[in-house]
């Protein structure tokens, strides 16, 4: 149950990848071999499966909220009626049943107010026809006929809403695979090819079937770090980044036992701490405070510090625990060789002390070697797995070959750089 197997084939640069997730997993390979693609799709799958019910509700409420806000605006402007509920309150509703009650209440008040309005002599024909045209209600000079048309319109909107609400409740209570991938497309702007295959196993159980899927028992969330460069730079290019920045600023729950020692280790390595502070507009931002008193915004600090910033803040805010999958692309980027080894040690300890599942994509021989050596020393070699992306013959696609803990082939691929130096240099 505590082990996972992740499978992705025939997608972009990936011919086939069959990856174990049982502790620390390291992916190595050339640029363009699909390492980031593997991390992204695993992030999408874990988080979308775990948030599926919530996403069904969000999608339904979002599809109807704008309609309600328009109704409230017309009631306020044209009928001078104070809304029974504010636009902010509508946006904060997070269950279909409560939203349904609000929807019917607003349409009931709208119906009463518009009937009273059309029966006022002071309301001109031009105002009535304009309103009728806006809502696509057939207009009539006969007040009774026009009122009947308004009643029919409101009844039809209520009936249409009830049908869609019942369907949303069915989708909420039934795990539909097509709906799962629709949410991935909507939230992350990503789609699989029709010929691609993706699967996640929990123990021996495949979680994604052709028609439906199963919830993940152990993993509750995935955190994906593409590159630490953008931290603190208000980079809103993807949901993964906005989610990460929110996690770094907002506390989730109490830190698990063992987190404080790792937080202290990070402070010792970098000679300081990361804190959350508020600017003059009361916006929260992350600062680096050094041991000698320097206090600087993260975006102005040395880029190498960012890698330690996300680790320390995720630990402080309680996001890293045994229910978490941490996915990191090229954690060694912008790190000094000594810090690469220190970072590898932190990753091993985060898994050993907190039980966090970790998947790392790396180009760096020091990072790969350090993870292998340190995990062996910490008696985690049996839970540390290495994979190498090998290019298919006469193809631009790669197959990920399982190496266990033997990283010699990874180093052979790194040594190509040395042969290039000899070829192009003196």
C-alpha positions in Angstrom: 0.0 0.0 0.0 2.9 2.4 0.7 4.4 1.9 -2.7 3.3 3.4 -6.0 4.1 2.7 -9.6 3.7 5.4 -12.2 3.3 4.7 -15.9 3.3 7.0 -18.9 3.8 6.1 -22.5 3.7 7.5 -26.0 3.5 11.2 -24.9 5.7 13.9 -26.3 9.4 12.8 -25.9 8.4 9.8 -23.7 8.2 6.4 -25.4 7.8 4.6 -22.1 8.3 5.3 -18.4 7.5 2.9 -15.6 8.6 4.5 -12.4 8.7 3.2 -8.8 7.7 5.6 -6.0 8.6 4.1 -2.7 11.0 6.6 -1.2 13.4 8.7 -3.3 13.2 8.4 -7.1 15.9 10.0 -9.3 15.4 10.6 -13.0 18.4 11.4 -15.2 18.7 12.1 -18.9 19.5 14.6 -21.6 17.6 17.8 -22.1 14.3 17.2 -23.8 13.9 13.6 -22.7 10.6 14.3 -20.8 11.7 14.4 -17.2 9.7 17.6 -16.5 6.7 16.1 -18.4 6.8 13.1 -16.1 6.8 15.3 -13.0 4.0 17.6 -14.2 1.6 14.8 -15.1 2.2 13.0 -11.8 1.4 16.3 -10.1 -1.7 16.7 -12.2 -3.0 13.2 -11.5 -2.4 13.1 -7.7 -3.9 16.6 -7.1 -6.8 16.3 -9.4 -7.9 12.8 -8.1 -7.7 14.1 -4.5 -9.6 17.3 -5.3 -12.1 15.8 -7.7 -15.2 16.3 -5.6 -14.2 19.8 -4.8 -13.5 20.5 -8.5 -16.9 19.3 -9.6 -18.5 21.7 -7.2 -16.2 24.6 -8.1 -16.9 24.0 -11.8 -20.7 24.0 -11.4 -20.9 27.0 -9.1 -18.5 29.0 -11.3 -20.7 28.2 -14.4 -23.7 29.7 -12.7 -22.2 32.5 -10.5 -21.9 35.1 -13.3 -25.6 34.6 -14.2 -26.6 35.3 -10.5 -24.3 38.3 -10.3 -25.9 39.8 -13.4 -29.4 39.3 -11.9 -28.3 41.0 -8.7 -26.8 43.9 -10.6 -30.0 44.5 -12.6 -32.1 44.2 -9.4 -30.0 46.9 -7.7 -29.7 49.3 -10.7 -33.1 48.9 -12.3 -35.4 48.0 -9.4 -33.4 49.7 -6.6 -33.6 46.5 -4.6 -30.8 45.6 -2.2 -29.5 42.1 -3.0 -30.4 39.3 -0.6 -26.9 38.0 -0.9 -23.7 39.8 -2.1 -21.4 38.8 -4.9 -18.7 38.0 -2.5 -21.0 35.6 -0.5 -21.8 33.8 -3.7 -18.1 33.3 -4.5 -17.5 31.9 -1.1 -20.2 29.1 -1.4 -18.5 25.7 -1.7 -21.4 23.2 -1.8 -24.1 22.6 -4.4 -27.0 22.4 -2.0 -26.4 25.8 -0.4 -25.8 27.3 -3.8 -29.1 25.8 -5.1 -31.0 27.5 -2.2 -29.4 30.8 -3.0 -30.1 30.5 -6.7 -33.8 29.8 -6.2 -34.1 32.6 -3.6 -32.6 35.1 -6.0 -34.8 34.1 -8.9 -37.8 34.2 -6.7 -37.0 37.8 -5.6 -36.2 38.7 -9.2 -39.5 37.4 -10.4 -41.5 39.3 -7.7 -39.5 42.6 -8.3 -39.7 42.5 -12.2 -43.5 41.8 -12.1 -44.0 44.8 -9.9 -41.7 46.8 -12.1 -43.5 46.1 -15.4 -46.8 47.0 -13.8 -45.7 50.5 -12.9 -47.0 53.2 -15.2 -43.9 55.2 -14.8 -41.8 52.5 -16.5 -41.6 53.3 -20.2 -42.0 50.8 -23.0 -38.4 51.4 -24.1 -37.1 50.4 -20.6 -39.2 47.3 -20.7 -38.1 46.2 -24.2 -34.5 46.8 -23.3 -34.8 44.6 -20.2 -36.7 41.9 -22.1 -34.0 41.9 -24.9 -31.2 41.6 -22.3 -32.8 38.5 -20.8 -34.2 37.2 -24.1 -37.8 37.3 -22.8 -40.5 37.8 -25.4 -42.0 41.3 -25.0 -45.7 42.1 -25.2 -47.6 45.4 -24.8 -50.1 43.4 -23.0 -48.9 43.5 -19.4 -50.5 40.2 -18.4 -49.0 38.4 -21.4 -45.6 40.0 -20.7 -45.8 39.0 -17.0 -46.7 35.4 -18.1 -43.6 35.4 -20.4 -41.4 36.6 -17.4 -42.8 33.8 -15.2 -42.2 31.2 -17.9 -38.6 32.5 -18.3 -37.9 32.3 -14.5 -39.5 28.8 -14.3 -37.4 27.6 -17.2 -34.2 28.9 -15.6 -35.0 27.2 -12.4 -35.8 23.9 -14.2 -32.6 24.1 -16.2 -30.6 24.8 -13.1 -32.2 21.9 -11.2 -31.3 19.5 -14.0 -27.7 20.7 -14.1 -27.4 20.6 -10.3 -28.6 16.9 -10.3 -26.0 16.1 -12.9 -23.3 17.8 -10.9 -24.2 15.9 -7.8 -24.0 12.6 -9.8 -20.6 13.6 -11.1 -19.5 14.6 -7.5 -20.5 11.2 -6.2 -19.2 9.1 -9.1 -15.5 9.2 -10.2 -15.6 9.6 -13.9 -12.3 9.3 -15.8 -13.3 11.6 -18.7 -14.3 14.3 -16.1 -11.0 13.8 -14.3 -9.0 14.6 -17.5 -11.3 17.5 -18.3 -10.4 19.1 -15.0 -6.7 18.6 -15.8 -7.2 20.3 -19.1 -9.1 23.2 -17.6 -6.8 23.8 -14.6 -3.4 23.1 -16.1 -4.0 23.7 -19.8 -2.7 20.2 -20.6 -4.0 17.3 -22.7 -2.8 13.7 -23.3 -2.7 12.4 -26.8 -5.4 9.8 -27.7 -2.7 7.2 -28.1 -1.0 8.0 -24.8 -1.4 5.8 -21.7 -1.1 7.0 -18.1 -1.6 5.0 -14.9 -0.8 5.2 -11.2 -0.8 2.1 -9.0 -1.3 2.2 -5.3 0.2 -1.1 -4.2 -1.0 -3.5 -6.9 -4.3 -1.6 -7.6 -4.5 0.5 -10.8 -6.2 3.8 -9.9 -7.4 4.9 -13.3 -9.8 2.7 -15.3 -11.3 3.4 -18.7 -14.6 4.8 -17.2 -13.8 5.6 -13.6 -11.0 6.1 -11.2 -10.2 5.4 -7.5 -9.2 7.8 -4.8 -5.6 7.6 -3.5 -5.5 6.3 0.1 -2.0 7.4 1.2 -0.9 10.3 -0.9 -3.1 13.4 -0.2 -1.2 16.0 -2.2 1.7 16.6 -4.6 3.9 19.6 -4.6 5.8 20.4 -7.9 8.8 22.7 -8.1 9.8 23.5 -11.7 12.7 25.9 -11.0 13.4 27.9 -7.8 14.4 30.9 -9.9 10.8 32.4 -9.9 10.2 32.3 -6.2 9.4 35.7 -4.8 9.0 37.2 -8.3 5.2 37.0 -8.4 5.4 34.4 -11.2 1.8 33.4 -11.9 2.5 31.4 -15.1 1.0 28.2 -13.8 -1.3 26.8 -11.0 1.6 24.8 -9.7 3.5 28.0 -9.0 0.6 29.9 -7.5 -0.1 26.9 -5.3 3.5 26.7 -4.2 3.8 30.4 -3.3 0.5 30.2 -1.3 1.9 27.2 0.6 5.1 29.0 1.4 3.2 31.9 2.9 0.2 30.3 4.6 0.4 27.7 7.4 -1.4 24.4 6.7 -1.1 22.5 9.9 1.3 21.9 12.8 4.8 20.6 11.7 5.2 16.9 12.0 7.7 15.5 14.5 11.2 15.7 13.2 10.6 18.8 11.0 12.3 21.3 13.5 15.7 19.5 13.2 15.6 19.8 9.4 14.5 23.4 9.6 17.5 24.1 11.9 19.8 22.2 9.4 18.7 24.6 6.6 19.3 27.6 8.8 22.8 26.4 9.6 23.6 25.7 5.9 22.5 29.2 4.6 23.4 31.2 7.7 19.9 32.6 8.3 16.2 32.0 8.1 13.3 32.6 5.8 10.3 34.5 7.3 6.9 35.8 6.2 6.5 39.6 6.5 3.9 42.1 5.4 4.7 45.1 3.2 3.1 48.6 3.6 0.0 47.3 1.7 -0.3 44.3 4.1 0.7 41.9 1.3 2.6 38.9 2.6 6.1 38.3 1.2 9.0 36.1 2.0 12.2 37.6 3.4 15.7 36.1 4.0 17.1 37.2 7.4 20.8 36.4 7.8 22.5 35.6 11.1 24.3 38.9 11.0 21.0 40.9 10.7 20.6 41.4 7.0 16.8 41.4 6.1 16.1 41.2 2.4 13.1 40.3 0.1 13.5 36.8 -1.4 13.4 38.1 -4.9 16.4 40.3 -4.2 18.4 37.5 -2.4 20.9 35.2 -4.1 19.1 32.8 -6.5 20.8 29.8 -4.8 18.9 30.6 -1.6 15.5 29.9 -3.3 16.0 26.2 -3.3 16.4 26.2 0.5 13.6 28.8 0.8 10.9 26.5 -0.5 12.1 23.5 1.6 12.2 25.5 4.8 8.9 27.3 4.3 7.0 24.1 3.3 8.4 22.4 6.5 7.5 25.4 8.7 4.0 25.5 7.4 3.3 21.8 7.8 3.0 20.8 4.1 5.7 18.1 4.1 4.6 14.8 5.7 4.1 11.2 4.9 1.0 12.0 2.8 3.0 14.2 0.5 4.7 13.7 -2.9 7.5 16.3 -3.5 8.5 16.6 -7.2 11.5 18.7 -8.0 13.1 19.5 -11.4 16.8 20.2 -11.3 17.1 21.1 -7.6 20.8 21.7 -8.2 20.2 24.7 -10.4 22.1 27.8 -9.1 23.6 25.8 -6.3 27.3 25.8 -5.4 28.7 22.2 -5.5 29.0 22.2 -1.6 25.3 23.2 -1.4 24.3 20.5 -3.9 25.6 17.9 -1.5 23.9 19.6 1.5 20.6 19.8 -0.5 20.9 16.1 -1.3 21.3 15.3 2.4 18.2 17.4 3.2 16.2 15.4 0.7 17.3 12.1 2.2 16.5 13.3 5.7 13.1 14.7 4.7 12.2 11.2 3.5 13.8 9.4 6.4 12.4 11.6 9.2 9.0 12.6 7.7 8.2 9.9 5.2 7.8 12.3 2.3 7.8 10.7 -1.2 10.4 12.4 -3.4 11.0 12.4 -7.1 13.9 14.4 -8.5 14.9 15.1 -12.1 18.6 16.0 -12.3 21.4 16.7 -14.7 24.1 16.9 -12.1 26.6 14.1 -11.3 27.2 15.6 -7.8 23.4 15.5 -7.0 23.0 12.0 -8.3 26.1 10.7 -6.5 25.2 12.5 -3.2 21.7 11.1 -3.1 22.9 7.6 -3.7 25.8 7.8 -1.2 23.8 9.5 1.6 20.7 7.3 1.2 23.0 4.2 1.5 24.6 5.5 4.7 21.1 6.3 6.1 20.0 2.7 5.3 17.6 3.9 2.6 19.2 2.3 -0.4 16.3 -0.2 -0.8 13.9 2.8 -1.1 16.1 4.8 -3.5 15.6 4.2 -7.2 17.4 5.6 -10.2 16.2 5.8 -13.8 18.0 6.8 -17.0 16.3 8.2 -20.1 17.7 6.3 -23.0 17.0 7.5 -26.6 15.3 5.0 -28.9 17.3 4.2 -32.1 16.3 6.3 -35.0 13.8 8.2 -32.9 13.5 11.4 -30.8 11.7 9.5 -28.1 13.1 8.1 -24.8 12.5 5.0 -22.7 13.3 5.2 -19.0 15.4 2.3 -17.9 15.4 1.2 -14.3 18.9 1.1 -12.7 18.1 0.3 -9.1 20.9 1.9 -7.2 23.6 1.3 -9.9 24.3 4.8 -11.2 27.3 3.9 -13.4 25.3 4.3 -16.6 24.1 7.7 -15.5 27.8 8.7 -15.1 28.6 7.4 -18.5 26.0 9.8 -19.9 27.5 12.6 -17.9 30.9 11.8 -19.3 29.8 12.6 -22.8 30.4 16.2 -21.8 34.1 15.5 -21.1 34.5 13.8 -24.6 33.0 17.0 -26.1 35.5 19.1 -24.3 38.3 16.9 -25.7 36.8 17.1 -29.1 36.3 20.8 -29.2 39.1 21.9 -27.0 42.9 21.7 -27.2 
